[in-house]
Amino acid sequence: MINSSPMILMLSLILILVACATADDLAAPSSGPVCPDGMFPCNGTCFDLSTDTQNCGSCGNVCSLGMVCIKGVCTCMAGLDVCNEKCTDTSIDPLNCGACGNICPANAICIDGSCSDMSPQICIDGDCSYPITMQLRNL
């Protein structure tokens, strides 16, 4: 007669391991909400890390004021450049005129990315005597 006890013992061990694994999976604590595709849990709430300015690319990565989150990267809106971690319009910013860090001299303004000491004017019906007041866009 063939001794079947080693075979029975092995099958018993396999069944016990499978039962324990299944019980552990069922008893595992939840690590947060189940988010829809493309969303990730941050502090118990689901966010789209590719577009959320408060969680851009990773939980808690906040984009600076004036920036948007595109594909998980904080970047400036179209037409603006990043200078000193802030968005600015280098065509009119006297502290970043034409390029980051290019500061216009005192009493000069930035027009189309160039420092100028001339007051910009507008022309109405050929008369160019009305000064323009330029204001820096603070974003």
Disulfide bonds with the S-S distance in Angstrom:
Cys35-Cys46 2.04
Cys42-Cys59 1.93
Cys56-Cys69 2.14
Cys63-Cys74 2.09
Cys76-Cys87 2.27
Cys83-Cys100 1.97
Cys97-Cys110 2.19
Cys104-Cys115 2.18
Cys123-Cys128 1.73
